[in-house]
Amino acid sequence: MSRIDYDGISDARRQDSIITFTRLKEALLDAISDGEISPCLISTRMELCSSCEGRGAHSLRFGAITSEEFAEWDEDSRHDYLSGRYDERCDECQGQNVVEVFDGLSEEAQEFVDRYIQGVYEDASERYYERMAGC
């Protein structure tokens, strides 16, 4: 039985489905101008990135490391890990520590945003599985 590459699946989905806030705002404005949803106030605010907790980087690619595994590492590797040497730039905030978020959209606009995001993730997932099947 072969091991499932969960990291590969997660990474491929993330790369395929990165939704920039700018792209999301543009889609919302297009939906309003096309009459798909009613005109509404679109305000935004900056908030601390929840993915990296405002650090701009993270070591999430490692997954969970048990204390037993950590104990098996040599002293230099443990020091490097704890000092953040292996951290990667946060995918969510791109190292900026904060992200732009909508602030109080109408219910109709929020439903559009939710559908849009769901559609992007579904499309990315479909493309990923097509590639896995060799399409």
CNS distance restraints for C-alpha pairs under 8 A (distance, minus, plus):
assign (resid   5 and name CA) (resid   9 and name CA) 6.39 0.50 0.50
assign (resid   6 and name CA) (resid  10 and name CA) 6.04 0.50 0.50
assign (resid   7 and name CA) (resid  11 and name CA) 5.96 0.50 0.50
assign (resid   7 and name CA) (resid  61 and name CA) 7.83 0.50 0.50
assign (resid   8 and name CA) (resid  12 and name CA) 5.96 0.50 0.50
assign (resid   9 and name CA) (resid  13 and name CA) 6.12 0.50 0.50
assign (resid   9 and name CA) (resid 128 and name CA) 7.70 0.50 0.50
assign (resid  10 and name CA) (resid  14 and name CA) 6.09 0.50 0.50
assign (resid  11 and name CA) (resid  15 and name CA) 6.07 0.50 0.50
assign (resid  12 and name CA) (resid  16 and name CA) 6.03 0.50 0.50
assign (resid  12 and name CA) (resid 128 and name CA) 6.58 0.50 0.50
assign (resid  13 and name CA) (resid  17 and name CA) 5.88 0.50 0.50
assign (resid  13 and name CA) (resid 121 and name CA) 7.54 0.50 0.50
assign (resid  13 and name CA) (resid 124 and name CA) 5.83 0.50 0.50
assign (resid  13 and name CA) (resid 125 and name CA) 6.00 0.50 0.50
assign (resid  13 and name CA) (resid 128 and name CA) 6.69 0.50 0.50
assign (resid  14 and name CA) (resid  18 and name CA) 5.89 0.50 0.50
assign (resid  16 and name CA) (resid 124 and name CA) 5.14 0.50 0.50
assign (resid  16 and name CA) (resid 125 and name CA) 7.99 0.50 0.50
assign (resid  16 and name CA) (resid 128 and name CA) 7.86 0.50 0.50
assign (resid  17 and name CA) (resid 120 and name CA) 6.01 0.50 0.50
assign (resid  17 and name CA) (resid 121 and name CA) 5.64 0.50 0.50
assign (resid  17 and name CA) (resid 123 and name CA) 7.95 0.50 0.50
assign (resid  17 and name CA) (resid 124 and name CA) 5.42 0.50 0.50
assign (resid  19 and name CA) (resid  23 and name CA) 6.71 0.50 0.50
assign (resid  19 and name CA) (resid  24 and name CA) 6.81 0.50 0.50
assign (resid  19 and name CA) (resid 117 and name CA) 7.54 0.50 0.50
assign (resid  19 and name CA) (resid 120 and name CA) 7.74 0.50 0.50
assign (resid  20 and name CA) (resid  24 and name CA) 6.36 0.50 0.50
assign (resid  21 and name CA) (resid  25 and name CA) 6.12 0.50 0.50
assign (resid  21 and name CA) (resid 100 and name CA) 6.89 0.50 0.50
assign (resid  21 and name CA) (resid 101 and name CA) 7.59 0.50 0.50
assign (resid  22 and name CA) (resid  26 and name CA) 6.18 0.50 0.50
assign (resid  23 and name CA) (resid  27 and name CA) 6.22 0.50 0.50
assign (resid  24 and name CA) (resid  28 and name CA) 6.27 0.50 0.50
assign (resid  24 and name CA) (resid 113 and name CA) 7.40 0.50 0.50
assign (resid  24 and name CA) (resid 116 and name CA) 7.96 0.50 0.50
assign (resid  25 and name CA) (resid  29 and name CA) 6.14 0.50 0.50
assign (resid  26 and name CA) (resid  30 and name CA) 6.02 0.50 0.50
assign (resid  27 and name CA) (resid  31 and name CA) 6.12 0.50 0.50
assign (resid  28 and name CA) (resid  32 and name CA) 6.33 0.50 0.50
assign (resid  28 and name CA) (resid 109 and name CA) 7.36 0.50 0.50
assign (resid  28 and name CA) (resid 112 and name CA) 7.41 0.50 0.50
assign (resid  28 and name CA) (resid 113 and name CA) 7.05 0.50 0.50
assign (resid  29 and name CA) (resid  33 and name CA) 6.16 0.50 0.50
assign (resid  30 and name CA) (resid  34 and name CA) 5.93 0.50 0.50
assign (resid  31 and name CA) (resid  35 and name CA) 6.18 0.50 0.50
assign (resid  31 and name CA) (resid  36 and name CA) 4.98 0.50 0.50
assign (resid  31 and name CA) (resid  37 and name CA) 5.92 0.50 0.50
assign (resid  32 and name CA) (resid  36 and name CA) 5.89 0.50 0.50
assign (resid  32 and name CA) (resid  37 and name CA) 5.14 0.50 0.50
assign (resid  32 and name CA) (resid  38 and name CA) 5.99 0.50 0.50
assign (resid  32 and name CA) (resid  39 and name CA) 5.55 0.50 0.50
assign (resid  33 and name CA) (resid  39 and name CA) 7.91 0.50 0.50
assign (resid  37 and name CA) (resid 108 and name CA) 6.79 0.50 0.50
assign (resid  37 and name CA) (resid 109 and name CA) 6.86 0.50 0.50
assign (resid  37 and name CA) (resid 112 and name CA) 7.90 0.50 0.50
assign (resid  38 and name CA) (resid 108 and name CA) 7.59 0.50 0.50
assign (resid  38 and name CA) (resid 109 and name CA) 7.93 0.50 0.50
assign (resid  40 and name CA) (resid 105 and name CA) 7.52 0.50 0.50
assign (resid  40 and name CA) (resid 106 and name CA) 6.62 0.50 0.50
assign (resid  40 and name CA) (resid 109 and name CA) 7.65 0.50 0.50
assign (resid  41 and name CA) (resid 105 and name CA) 6.97 0.50 0.50
assign (resid  41 and name CA) (resid 106 and name CA) 7.74 0.50 0.50
assign (resid  42 and name CA) (resid 102 and name CA) 7.18 0.50 0.50
assign (resid  42 and name CA) (resid 103 and name CA) 7.51 0.50 0.50
assign (resid  42 and name CA) (resid 104 and name CA) 7.74 0.50 0.50
assign (resid  42 and name CA) (resid 105 and name CA) 6.23 0.50 0.50
assign (resid  43 and name CA) (resid 102 and name CA) 5.99 0.50 0.50
assign (resid  43 and name CA) (resid 103 and name CA) 5.36 0.50 0.50
assign (resid  43 and name CA) (resid 104 and name CA) 7.03 0.50 0.50
assign (resid  43 and name CA) (resid 105 and name CA) 7.45 0.50 0.50
assign (resid  44 and name CA) (resid 100 and name CA) 6.49 0.50 0.50
assign (resid  44 and name CA) (resid 101 and name CA) 5.45 0.50 0.50
assign (resid  44 and name CA) (resid 102 and name CA) 4.35 0.50 0.50
assign (resid  44 and name CA) (resid 103 and name CA) 4.84 0.50 0.50
assign (resid  45 and name CA) (resid 100 and name CA) 5.64 0.50 0.50
assign (resid  45 and name CA) (resid 101 and name CA) 5.59 0.50 0.50
assign (resid  45 and name CA) (resid 102 and name CA) 6.46 0.50 0.50
assign (resid  45 and name CA) (resid 103 and name CA) 6.16 0.50 0.50
assign (resid  46 and name CA) (resid  98 and name CA) 6.19 0.50 0.50
assign (resid  46 and name CA) (resid  99 and name CA) 5.52 0.50 0.50
assign (resid  46 and name CA) (resid 100 and name CA) 4.49 0.50 0.50
assign (resid  46 and name CA) (resid 101 and name CA) 6.20 0.50 0.50
assign (resid  47 and name CA) (resid  98 and name CA) 5.35 0.50 0.50
assign (resid  47 and name CA) (resid  99 and name CA) 5.52 0.50 0.50
assign (resid  47 and name CA) (resid 100 and name CA) 6.35 0.50 0.50
assign (resid  47 and name CA) (resid 101 and name CA) 6.99 0.50 0.50
assign (resid  48 and name CA) (resid  53 and name CA) 6.57 0.50 0.50
assign (resid  48 and name CA) (resid  54 and name CA) 5.39 0.50 0.50
assign (resid  48 and name CA) (resid  97 and name CA) 6.19 0.50 0.50
assign (resid  48 and name CA) (resid  98 and name CA) 4.42 0.50 0.50
assign (resid  48 and name CA) (resid  99 and name CA) 6.36 0.50 0.50
assign (resid  49 and name CA) (resid  53 and name CA) 5.38 0.50 0.50
assign (resid  49 and name CA) (resid  54 and name CA) 5.14 0.50 0.50
assign (resid  49 and name CA) (resid  56 and name CA) 7.98 0.50 0.50
assign (resid  49 and name CA) (resid  92 and name CA) 7.22 0.50 0.50
assign (resid  49 and name CA) (resid  93 and name CA) 6.29 0.50 0.50
assign (resid  49 and name CA) (resid  97 and name CA) 5.67 0.50 0.50
assign (resid  49 and name CA) (resid  98 and name CA) 4.76 0.50 0.50
assign (resid  49 and name CA) (resid  99 and name CA) 5.59 0.50 0.50
assign (resid  50 and name CA) (resid  54 and name CA) 7.02 0.50 0.50
assign (resid  51 and name CA) (resid  90 and name CA) 7.30 0.50 0.50
assign (resid  51 and name CA) (resid  92 and name CA) 6.55 0.50 0.50
assign (resid  52 and name CA) (resid  56 and name CA) 5.91 0.50 0.50
assign (resid  52 and name CA) (resid  57 and name CA) 5.87 0.50 0.50
assign (resid  52 and name CA) (resid  58 and name CA) 5.71 0.50 0.50
assign (resid  52 and name CA) (resid  90 and name CA) 6.29 0.50 0.50
assign (resid  52 and name CA) (resid  97 and name CA) 7.51 0.50 0.50
assign (resid  53 and name CA) (resid  97 and name CA) 7.53 0.50 0.50
assign (resid  54 and name CA) (resid  96 and name CA) 7.96 0.50 0.50
assign (resid  54 and name CA) (resid  97 and name CA) 4.21 0.50 0.50
assign (resid  54 and name CA) (resid  98 and name CA) 6.32 0.50 0.50
assign (resid  55 and name CA) (resid  95 and name CA) 7.54 0.50 0.50
assign (resid  55 and name CA) (resid  97 and name CA) 5.69 0.50 0.50
assign (resid  56 and name CA) (resid  89 and name CA) 6.04 0.50 0.50
assign (resid  56 and name CA) (resid  90 and name CA) 5.41 0.50 0.50
assign (resid  56 and name CA) (resid  93 and name CA) 6.75 0.50 0.50
assign (resid  56 and name CA) (resid  94 and name CA) 6.87 0.50 0.50
assign (resid  56 and name CA) (resid  95 and name CA) 3.84 0.50 0.50
assign (resid  56 and name CA) (resid  96 and name CA) 5.70 0.50 0.50
assign (resid  56 and name CA) (resid  97 and name CA) 4.64 0.50 0.50
assign (resid  57 and name CA) (resid  87 and name CA) 5.84 0.50 0.50
assign (resid  57 and name CA) (resid  88 and name CA) 5.25 0.50 0.50
assign (resid  57 and name CA) (resid  89 and name CA) 4.25 0.50 0.50
assign (resid  57 and name CA) (resid  90 and name CA) 4.54 0.50 0.50
assign (resid  57 and name CA) (resid  95 and name CA) 6.10 0.50 0.50
assign (resid  58 and name CA) (resid  84 and name CA) 7.91 0.50 0.50
assign (resid  58 and name CA) (resid  87 and name CA) 4.91 0.50 0.50
assign (resid  58 and name CA) (resid  88 and name CA) 5.53 0.50 0.50
assign (resid  58 and name CA) (resid  89 and name CA) 6.59 0.50 0.50
assign (resid  58 and name CA) (resid  90 and name CA) 6.10 0.50 0.50
assign (resid  59 and name CA) (resid  63 and name CA) 7.81 0.50 0.50
assign (resid  59 and name CA) (resid  84 and name CA) 7.56 0.50 0.50
assign (resid  59 and name CA) (resid  86 and name CA) 6.53 0.50 0.50
assign (resid  59 and name CA) (resid  87 and name CA) 4.50 0.50 0.50
assign (resid  59 and name CA) (resid  88 and name CA) 6.20 0.50 0.50
assign (resid  60 and name CA) (resid  87 and name CA) 7.94 0.50 0.50
assign (resid  65 and name CA) (resid  69 and name CA) 6.30 0.50 0.50
assign (resid  65 and name CA) (resid  70 and name CA) 6.57 0.50 0.50
assign (resid  66 and name CA) (resid  70 and name CA) 6.24 0.50 0.50
assign (resid  67 and name CA) (resid  71 and name CA) 6.01 0.50 0.50
assign (resid  68 and name CA) (resid  72 and name CA) 6.52 0.50 0.50
assign (resid  69 and name CA) (resid  73 and name CA) 6.93 0.50 0.50
assign (resid  70 and name CA) (resid  78 and name CA) 7.04 0.50 0.50
assign (resid  73 and name CA) (resid  77 and name CA) 6.00 0.50 0.50
assign (resid  73 and name CA) (resid  78 and name CA) 6.19 0.50 0.50
assign (resid  74 and name CA) (resid  78 and name CA) 6.38 0.50 0.50
assign (resid  75 and name CA) (resid  79 and name CA) 6.15 0.50 0.50
assign (resid  76 and name CA) (resid  80 and name CA) 6.06 0.50 0.50
assign (resid  77 and name CA) (resid  81 and name CA) 6.08 0.50 0.50
assign (resid  78 and name CA) (resid  82 and name CA) 6.15 0.50 0.50
assign (resid  79 and name CA) (resid  83 and name CA) 6.00 0.50 0.50
assign (resid  80 and name CA) (resid  84 and name CA) 6.40 0.50 0.50
assign (resid  80 and name CA) (resid  85 and name CA) 5.23 0.50 0.50
assign (resid  80 and name CA) (resid  86 and name CA) 7.13 0.50 0.50
assign (resid  81 and name CA) (resid  85 and name CA) 5.84 0.50 0.50
assign (resid  81 and name CA) (resid  86 and name CA) 6.01 0.50 0.50
assign (resid  89 and name CA) (resid  94 and name CA) 6.13 0.50 0.50
assign (resid  89 and name CA) (resid  95 and name CA) 5.38 0.50 0.50
assign (resid  90 and name CA) (resid  94 and name CA) 5.18 0.50 0.50
assign (resid  90 and name CA) (resid  95 and name CA) 5.44 0.50 0.50
assign (resid  91 and name CA) (resid  95 and name CA) 7.70 0.50 0.50
assign (resid  92 and name CA) (resid  99 and name CA) 7.56 0.50 0.50
assign (resid  93 and name CA) (resid  97 and name CA) 5.90 0.50 0.50
assign (resid  93 and name CA) (resid  98 and name CA) 5.94 0.50 0.50
assign (resid  93 and name CA) (resid  99 and name CA) 5.58 0.50 0.50
assign (resid 105 and name CA) (resid 109 and name CA) 5.90 0.50 0.50
assign (resid 105 and name CA) (resid 110 and name CA) 5.78 0.50 0.50
assign (resid 106 and name CA) (resid 110 and name CA) 6.11 0.50 0.50
assign (resid 107 and name CA) (resid 111 and name CA) 6.15 0.50 0.50
assign (resid 108 and name CA) (resid 112 and name CA) 6.33 0.50 0.50
assign (resid 109 and name CA) (resid 113 and name CA) 6.26 0.50 0.50
assign (resid 110 and name CA) (resid 114 and name CA) 6.16 0.50 0.50
assign (resid 111 and name CA) (resid 115 and name CA) 6.16 0.50 0.50
assign (resid 112 and name CA) (resid 116 and name CA) 6.02 0.50 0.50
assign (resid 113 and name CA) (resid 117 and name CA) 6.18 0.50 0.50
assign (resid 114 and name CA) (resid 118 and name CA) 6.16 0.50 0.50
assign (resid 115 and name CA) (resid 119 and name CA) 6.05 0.50 0.50
assign (resid 116 and name CA) (resid 120 and name CA) 6.30 0.50 0.50
assign (resid 117 and name CA) (resid 121 and name CA) 6.34 0.50 0.50
assign (resid 118 and name CA) (resid 122 and name CA) 6.13 0.50 0.50
assign (resid 119 and name CA) (resid 123 and name CA) 6.08 0.50 0.50
assign (resid 120 and name CA) (resid 124 and name CA) 6.16 0.50 0.50
assign (resid 121 and name CA) (resid 125 and name CA) 6.08 0.50 0.50
assign (resid 122 and name CA) (resid 126 and name CA) 6.15 0.50 0.50
assign (resid 123 and name CA) (resid 127 and name CA) 6.21 0.50 0.50
assign (resid 124 and name CA) (resid 128 and name CA) 6.12 0.50 0.50
assign (resid 125 and name CA) (resid 129 and name CA) 6.28 0.50 0.50
assign (resid 126 and name CA) (resid 130 and name CA) 6.13 0.50 0.50
assign (resid 127 and name CA) (resid 131 and name CA) 6.23 0.50 0.50
assign (resid 128 and name CA) (resid 132 and name CA) 6.27 0.50 0.50
assign (resid 129 and name CA) (resid 133 and name CA) 6.18 0.50 0.50
assign (resid 130 and name CA) (resid 134 and name CA) 6.31 0.50 0.50
assign (resid 130 and name CA) (resid 135 and name CA) 5.18 0.50 0.50
assign (resid 131 and name CA) (resid 135 and name CA) 5.35 0.50 0.50
